Each structure stands twice: as structure tokens, then as C-alpha cells.
């Protein structure tokens, strides 16, 4: 956790400046206005959430329907990892806490246990739309006490993106669906042999990319071995599955050098470099990533591609040896949440409910490639016809969610650090597992760990 906070220090000054400007903006509003401060992670100039807010006139509609209420946008421009730290700084004080904010669901249990989040159970009980939300997304917004602390914005599935052009040129049959880790590596080897200038496979390994390292690399591999991070109230700290996970990452980045260079892999915009630049130019073959990756290629994305399903494919991630279960998936997503310090919780939930209705929730998911958290979104034609939606839904089989434990955020931060050190060549797989055991035990206590 300390490492994450240190990376965030250069951004704290900027955040404080943003607070000052936000205060000035609020002062300029009518004394009769009720102001709802809305904070979210800003993803550059083409932020999909901001596009949705603008195109669908979300703020204007809500304010028109609620005279005297103003929604004040207070974005935090940052990486995924730094956003959690900067948001926590805001949430920790009544003076800086926003009323409404976007929360990555991996932080829900931690922030709820810290007393930062308002429990939404009383509101959800009277909200008819709640019945339309998928059970898996509801589970993602629960705290360790079983209460709900958010309304899901999205859910997602993870798998293997691949370039038809790159795989076909290397003699690999498409559509491609590997049946084991070895088949993935074999395909990567064929790509490298055919054209050394093409990166065969990309795994997120830079700690600056935060939770993506944990979910999209470590967990997608670990859970495919049959092991999980947390079982029966204890953390798994040593097993063959953990070691095999680290060995796969090491094979890709060190032993066989089947990935992008470390200059790209460790960059904060590594995903953008790979999927918005290298993939469209057929300079990368495979990427283990989230369904939102397709947001790079939609008409409103940074690298629009016509008939994208003829250019790229999306394969389910196979389990280590295949068989039953044949594939694995980690579900995550973001939520709308309300600060415990908010003095306008009723209005804040009213805004969240408006954003989360069938029309608005479905439209929002179309902007960044995420899957809607609502079961009835599939009845909206534009959503049902979106690229890769059939593959993404089918990929939900054998899905897992992250541990609902208040220590998860700290554990995840150490996973990110260890994976980066391994990919950088600072640790061998065996050393990585030893570090994993030591660091996780230090966080949770030996009595909360076990080995296999």
C-alpha cells in the first residue's frame, strides 16, 4: 500500500488545486442551489464517461427534473492505481469527500470497513430497478458485513484478444480458441518465429496499472490452475498454482521473451500503446485483457476500426490444462457509491438511480466496451448488436469475483509489485512465490494464511 501511496504523491498537489477550483465553482452557484459533488477517474481527453454524460445530457436532464440541484463534476485524472489512493484521501475527510463517486469494486470491502461509504440497503429496498441487476454484480458491491455499498455501473469478462492478420500470417488457424496455457505459448512462439518485429503476447505487468495487473494477469492465471487467492477465511500464500502462475509470466517476459519490451510493458499507458497503436498496425498478436479493450476500436474510441470483428477476435482464457472446467474468467467492474459524509444522501441516490436506469445504464456501457450490469439491457437493439457481445456473455462461464475482505486492496498492491519485479527480471518465479508468501503474511497475519 505504501508503494501505491508514494506513486500518488506527485498527483496530490494537483488534486488539492482541483479542490480549490471546485470550491470557487460552488461559490459562484446560487445560494439556493443544492450542490452534488461527483468524482470519477478521468481517462484523458476522450474519457468515455464524460462522452456519455455529454452526449446523453445526463447532468442537464437530472438538473431539469430536480430544480435547485446542481451536479458539480470533480474528475481525478490519474492511473487506475493512483485513483484509489487519491479517492481515499478525499473520502477520509468531511471537507473533501464527494457526494457521489465512481468506485472500483475491488475497493468496496476496504472502503466500507474504513467507514467511507454509505450503506445503500435502505434505498435499494425501495428501488424497483434493483431486481434487474445481475446477481454477480450485486455481489461485487457488498462489504464484508453482507450489506450493499454501491450500485454497479458495469461488469466485465476477461479473455484473449487476438489479431486475425497476425495469427494467420504465422500459420495459426482462426477463429482461435486455445485449450491450454501451452497452446497459448505455442501460438506466441509461432508468431515470434514468423516475424520477430511483432510482439506475440501482451500481459499487464506494470504496477502503475494497478488492479489490472492483479485481475487480468495474476488472477486469470492463478484461478485457471484451480487455486484461488482466498478460501474459507484464509489467504493462500504457497502452492503449485502460484508457482506455475509466476512461471508463465516469466516465460513470456524473460525465459522466452514473447512479449513487448519493458519500456512498453511498464508504462502507465501500456494498454493504450498495445491496443490502440500496435494491434491496429498488426504489431501485436495476442493480449490477455478485459472486454473494455474493445472500446479502443469503437467509432468514439482512439483507434476506430470498421468491421472490427473481422479484424480481431476474442477467445476465452483456457484453464492451465484445459478439460473441465475448460475456461476461466474474473468478473469485476465499477460502481456508483455515496460518501458517508454526504449531507445529501437522498438526492445522491436519486442521481445514481437516474444514471442506473435501463436506458442510461445500457447507453453508458456502449461507450467503453464494458458489459451492462442489467439483465434487461440485451433487449436494447444497439447493445444486443455490439461487437463481441456474444463471446463476452459466453465467457462468463466459470467466473470468479475478487475476495470480499478488507485486506484485499493491500494484498493486491503487493501482487502488482511482485509481478512487476518478476517481469523485470528482478525475481525468479521461486523468489516471487517466496516474496508473495512473506508479504501477504505480513499484511494479514500467519494465522490467516495457508499452503497447499
C-alpha positions in Angstrom: 0.0 0.0 0.0 2.9 2.3 0.8 4.3 1.9 -2.7 0.9 3.0 -4.2 0.7 6.0 -2.0 4.3 7.1 -2.9 3.4 6.8 -6.6 0.4 9.0 -5.9 2.3 11.9 -4.1 3.1 13.9 -7.3 -0.7 13.9 -8.0 -1.8 15.0 -4.6 -0.8 18.7 -5.2 -2.9 18.6 -8.4 -5.8 17.1 -6.5 -5.6 19.9 -3.9 -5.7 22.5 -6.6 -8.7 20.8 -8.1 -10.4 21.0 -4.7 -9.7 24.8 -4.6 -11.2 25.3 -8.1 -14.2 23.2 -7.1 -14.8 25.4 -4.1 -14.7 28.5 -6.3 -17.1 27.0 -8.7 -19.5 26.1 -5.9 -19.3 29.7 -4.6 -20.4 31.0 -8.0 -23.6 29.0 -7.9 -26.8 30.3 -6.5 -27.1 30.3 -2.7 -30.4 28.4 -3.2 -28.7 25.6 -5.2 -28.0 22.2 -3.6 -24.7 21.0 -5.0 -23.9 17.3 -5.5 -20.2 16.8 -6.0 -19.5 13.9 -8.4 -16.0 12.4 -8.6 -14.7 9.9 -11.1 -11.5 8.6 -12.7 -10.8 10.7 -15.8 -9.2 8.8 -18.7 -7.6 11.6 -20.8 -9.2 13.8 -23.4 -11.5 11.0 -24.8 -12.9 9.9 -21.4 -15.8 7.5 -22.2 -17.8 8.5 -19.1 -17.5 12.2 -20.0 -18.6 11.5 -23.5 -21.7 9.6 -22.2 -22.5 12.4 -19.8 -22.3 15.0 -22.6 -23.9 13.0 -25.4 -26.8 11.8 -23.4 -27.2 15.1 -21.5 -27.3 13.2 -18.2 -26.5 16.2 -16.0 -28.8 18.5 -17.9 -31.7 16.0 -17.7 -31.2 15.4 -14.0 -30.9 19.1 -13.1 -34.0 19.9 -15.2 -36.0 17.3 -13.3 -34.7 18.5 -10.0 -34.8 22.3 -9.9 -32.4 23.8 -7.5 -30.0 20.9 -7.7 -26.6 21.2 -9.4 -24.2 18.4 -10.2 -20.6 19.5 -9.9 -18.1 17.4 -11.8 -14.8 16.8 -9.9 -12.8 14.4 -12.0 -9.5 12.9 -10.9 -7.1 12.5 -13.9 -4.9 9.5 -12.9 -4.0 6.0 -13.5 -6.2 3.2 -12.1 -3.8 2.5 -9.2 -3.4 6.2 -8.2 -7.1 6.8 -8.4 -7.8 4.5 -5.5 -5.2 6.4 -3.4 -6.4 9.8 -4.3 -10.0 8.9 -3.8 -9.3 7.5 -0.4 -7.7 10.8 0.5 -10.8 12.7 -0.4 -13.1 10.2 1.3 -11.2 10.4 4.6 -12.4 14.0 5.3 -15.8 15.6 5.5 -14.3 18.7 3.9 -13.1 16.9 0.7 -15.4 13.9 0.3 -17.6 14.0 -2.8 -21.3 13.1 -2.5 -21.2 10.6 -5.4 -18.2 8.9 -6.8 -17.1 6.0 -9.0 -15.7 3.2 -7.0 -13.7 0.2 -8.4 -15.5 -2.7 -6.7 -12.2 -4.2 -5.6 -12.1 -1.3 -3.1 -15.6 -1.7 -1.8 -14.9 -4.0 1.1 -11.9 -2.0 2.2 -13.6 1.4 2.0 -16.8 0.2 3.6 -14.8 -1.2 6.5 -13.0 2.1 6.8 -16.3 3.9 7.2 -16.1 5.8 4.0 -19.2 4.5 2.3 -22.9 5.0 2.9 -24.9 1.7 3.2 -27.4 1.7 0.3 -29.7 -1.1 1.5 -32.5 1.2 2.6 -32.6 2.8 -0.8 -32.2 -0.4 -2.8 -35.1 -2.0 -0.9 -37.5 0.6 -2.5 -35.9 0.8 -5.9 -37.7 -1.5 -8.4 -34.8 -1.4 -10.9 -32.6 -3.3 -8.4 -34.4 -6.6 -9.4 -33.0 -6.1 -13.0 -29.3 -6.1 -11.8 -27.3 -9.3 -12.3 -26.6 -11.3 -9.1 -22.9 -11.3 -9.8 -22.8 -7.5 -10.0 -24.7 -7.2 -6.8 -22.2 -9.5 -5.0 -19.4 -7.2 -6.2 -20.7 -4.2 -4.2 -21.2 -5.9 -0.9 -19.0 -5.3 2.1 -17.7 -7.9 4.5 -20.9 -7.4 6.5 -23.0 -8.5 3.6 -24.6 -5.1 3.1 -24.6 -3.2 -0.2 -22.4 -0.1 -0.6 -22.9 0.7 -4.3 -24.9 0.4 -7.5 -23.0 -1.5 -10.2 -22.0 0.6 -13.2 -20.7 -2.3 -15.2 -19.4 -5.8 -15.2 -16.9 -7.4 -17.4 -15.3 -10.5 -18.7 -11.6 -11.2 -19.5 -10.1 -13.2 -22.2 -7.6 -13.3 -25.1 -7.8 -10.6 -27.7 -6.1 -11.6 -31.0 -5.3 -10.3 -34.4 -6.6 -12.4 -37.3 -3.9 -11.0 -39.6 -1.0 -11.8 -37.2 -2.2 -15.3 -36.3 -3.0 -16.2 -39.9 0.4 -14.9 -41.1 2.1 -17.2 -38.6 0.1 -20.2 -39.8 -2.4 -20.4 -36.9 -5.9 -21.4 -37.7 -8.6 -18.9 -36.9 -11.0 -18.4 -35.3 -8.6 -19.3 -32.5 -9.5 -20.9 -29.2 -6.6 -22.3 -27.3 -7.3 -25.2 -25.0 -4.4 -24.8 -22.5 -1.6 -22.5 -21.4 0.8 -24.5 -23.6 -1.3 -23.8 -26.7 -1.2 -20.1 -25.9 2.6 -20.2 -25.6 2.9 -22.3 -28.8 0.9 -19.8 -30.8 3.1 -17.0 -29.4 6.2 -18.9 -30.4 4.9 -19.3 -34.0 4.3 -15.5 -34.2 7.8 -14.8 -33.0 9.3 -17.2 -35.4 7.4 -15.8 -38.3 8.1 -12.1 -37.6 10.4 -11.0 -34.8 9.1 -7.4 -35.1 5.7 -8.4 -33.8 5.0 -8.8 -30.1 3.5 -12.2 -29.7 1.5 -11.8 -26.4 0.9 -8.9 -24.0 0.3 -9.4 -20.3 -0.3 -6.4 -18.0 2.7 -6.4 -15.6 3.4 -2.8 -14.8 2.4 -1.9 -11.2 1.4 1.6 -12.3 -1.5 -0.1 -14.0 -2.9 -1.1 -10.6 -5.7 -3.6 -10.4 -5.3 -4.6 -14.0 -2.1 -6.5 -13.0 -3.9 -8.5 -10.3 -7.1 -9.3 -12.2 -6.1 -9.6 -15.8 -2.7 -11.3 -15.3 -2.2 -12.9 -11.9 -5.8 -13.9 -11.1 -6.7 -15.1 -14.6 -3.7 -17.4 -14.4 -3.9 -18.5 -10.8 -7.6 -19.3 -10.9 -7.0 -21.3 -14.1 -4.8 -23.6 -12.0 -7.7 -24.5 -9.7 -6.3 -22.4 -6.9 -7.8 -19.1 -5.7 -6.4 -16.2 -3.6 -8.7 -16.6 -0.6 -10.5 -19.7 0.7 -12.5 -20.3 3.8 -11.4 -17.1 5.5 -7.7 -17.6 4.8 -5.2 -16.4 2.1 -3.3 -19.0 0.0 0.3 -18.0 0.1 2.2 -21.0 -1.2 1.1 -23.6 -3.8 2.0 -25.2 -7.1 -0.7 -23.0 -8.7 1.0 -19.8 -7.5 4.4 -21.0 -8.7 3.0 -22.1 -12.1 1.4 -18.6 -12.5 4.7 -16.9 -11.9 6.5 -19.3 -14.3 4.0 -18.5 -17.1 4.7 -14.7 -16.6 8.4 -15.4 -16.5 8.3 -17.5 -19.7 6.5 -14.6 -21.5 8.7 -11.8 -20.4 12.1 -13.4 -19.6 12.7 -17.0 -20.5 11.2 -16.9 -24.0 10.8 -13.2 -24.5 7.4 -13.4 -26.1 6.1 -10.0 -25.2 6.5 -6.3 -25.7 9.7 -4.6 -24.4 9.8 -3.5 -20.7 9.6 0.2 -21.9 6.1 -0.5 -23.1 5.1 -3.1 -20.5 5.9 -0.9 -17.5 4.5 2.3 -18.9 1.4 3.7 -17.4 -0.3 3.8 -20.8 1.0 0.3 -21.8 -2.6 -0.8 -22.7 -3.2 2.1 -25.0 0.2 1.6 -26.7 -0.6 -2.0 -27.3 -4.3 -2.0 -28.2 -4.7 1.5 -29.8 -1.4 1.5 -31.7 0.3 -1.9 -32.0 -2.8 -4.1 -32.6 -4.3 -1.9 -35.4 -0.9 -2.0 -37.1 -0.6 -5.8 -36.8 2.4 -5.3 -34.5 1.0 -7.4 -31.6 -0.7 -10.8 -31.8 -2.4 -11.6 -28.5 -3.4 -9.7 -25.4 -4.8 -11.1 -22.2 -7.2 -8.4 -21.2 -10.7 -7.1 -20.3 -13.7 -6.7 -22.5 -13.4 -2.9 -22.3 -10.3 -3.2 -24.6 -12.8 -3.1 -27.5 -13.5 0.5 -26.5 -10.3 1.4 -28.3 -11.8 0.4 -31.6 -15.4 1.7 -31.4 -16.3 4.8 -33.5 -15.8 7.1 -30.5 -12.5 5.4 -29.4 -8.9 6.4 -30.0 -8.4 3.9 -32.8 -11.7 3.3 -34.6 -11.9 0.2 -36.8 -14.6 -0.7 -39.2 -15.9 -4.3 -39.1 -13.8 -4.9 -36.1 -15.0 -8.5 -35.6 -13.3 -9.3 -38.9 -10.0 -7.8 -37.7 -9.8 -9.0 -34.1 -11.1 -12.0 -32.2 -11.9 -12.6 -28.5 -11.2 -16.1 -27.1 -12.0 -17.4 -23.7 -9.0 -17.9 -21.4 -8.3 -21.6 -21.1 -7.6 -23.2 -17.7 -4.0 -24.3 -17.3 -4.5 -27.9 -18.6 -8.0 -27.5 -20.2 -10.6 -30.2 -19.6 -13.3 -29.4 -17.1 -13.7 -26.6 -16.5 -12.2 -25.6 -19.8 -12.1 -21.8 -19.3 -11.8 -19.2 -16.5 -13.0 -15.7 -16.0 -12.7 -13.0 -13.4 -15.6 -10.5 -13.1 -15.0 -7.0 -11.8 -16.5 -3.7 -12.6 -17.2 -0.3 -11.2 -20.0 1.1 -9.1 -21.7 4.3 -8.1 -21.2 5.0 -4.4 -22.2 7.7 -1.9 -19.9 9.1 0.8 -20.8 8.5 4.4 -20.1 12.2 4.9 -22.6 13.4 2.3 -25.3 15.6 3.6 -27.5 14.9 0.6 -27.7 11.1 0.5 -31.3 11.1 -0.7 -30.6 13.3 -3.7 -27.3 11.5 -4.3 -29.1 8.2 -4.6 -31.7 9.8 -6.8 -28.9 10.8 -9.2 -27.4 7.3 -9.1 -30.8 5.7 -9.8 -31.2 8.0 -12.8 -27.8 7.0 -14.1 -28.6 3.4 -13.4 -32.0 3.1 -15.2 -32.3 0.8 -18.1 -31.7 3.4 -20.9 -28.9 5.3 -19.2 -27.0 2.3 -17.8 -27.2 0.5 -21.2 -26.0 3.5 -23.1 -23.1 4.1 -20.7 -21.8 0.5 -21.3 -21.7 1.2 -25.0 -19.2 4.0 -24.6 -16.3 1.9 -23.1 -17.0 -1.7 -24.1 -18.0 -2.9 -20.6 -20.9 -5.2 -20.1 -24.1 -3.7 -18.7 -24.9 -4.8 -15.1 -28.5 -5.1 -16.1 -30.2 -8.3 -17.3 -32.6 -6.3 -19.5 -30.0 -4.4 -21.5 -29.9 -7.2 -24.0 -33.4 -6.1 -25.1 -32.0 -2.8 -26.4 -31.0 -3.4 -30.0 -27.9 -1.3 -30.1 -26.5 -3.3 -27.1 -27.5 -6.7 -28.5 -25.7 -5.9 -31.7 -22.5 -4.6 -30.3 -19.3 -6.3 -31.4 -18.1 -9.3 -29.4 -21.1 -9.3 -27.0 -21.9 -12.9 -27.7 -18.4 -14.0 -26.9 -18.3 -11.8 -23.8 -21.5 -13.3 -22.4 -20.5 -16.8 -23.2 -17.2 -16.1 -21.5 -19.0 -15.6 -18.1 -18.9 -19.3 -17.5 -16.7 -20.4 -14.6 -16.4 -16.8 -13.4 -14.9 -15.7 -10.1 -15.0 -12.4 -8.2 -12.3 -10.9 -6.0 -12.1 -11.7 -2.3 -14.5 -9.7 -0.2 -12.1 -9.0 2.5 -10.9 -5.6 3.9 -7.2 -6.7 3.4 -7.7 -7.3 -0.3 -6.6 -3.8 -1.5 -3.3 -4.2 0.4 -2.8 -7.7 -0.9 -3.5 -6.7 -4.4 -0.9 -3.9 -4.2 1.8 -6.4 -3.3 0.7 -8.7 -6.1 1.2 -5.8 -8.5 4.7 -5.1 -7.1 5.8 -8.7 -7.2 4.5 -9.3 -10.8 6.4 -6.2 -12.0 9.6 -7.3 -10.2 9.2 -10.8 -11.8 8.6 -9.5 -15.3 11.5 -7.1 -14.9 13.9 -10.0 -14.1 14.5 -8.9 -10.5 12.9 -12.1 -9.2 12.8 -15.7 -10.3 9.4 -17.5 -10.1 10.6 -19.3 -7.0 11.7 -16.0 -5.4 8.5 -14.4 -6.4 6.5 -17.0 -4.6 8.7 -16.6 -1.5 8.1 -12.9 -1.6 4.4 -13.4 -2.1 4.2 -15.6 1.0 6.3 -13.2 3.1 4.5 -10.0 2.1 0.9 -11.4 2.3 1.6 -13.0 5.6 3.0 -9.7 6.9 -0.3 -8.0 5.9 -2.9 -10.5 7.1 -1.0 -12.4 9.8 0.2 -16.0 9.7 -3.0 -17.3 11.3 -4.9 -16.0 8.2 -2.8 -17.9 5.7 -2.5 -21.5 4.4 -0.4 -23.5 2.0 -1.2 -26.3 -0.4 
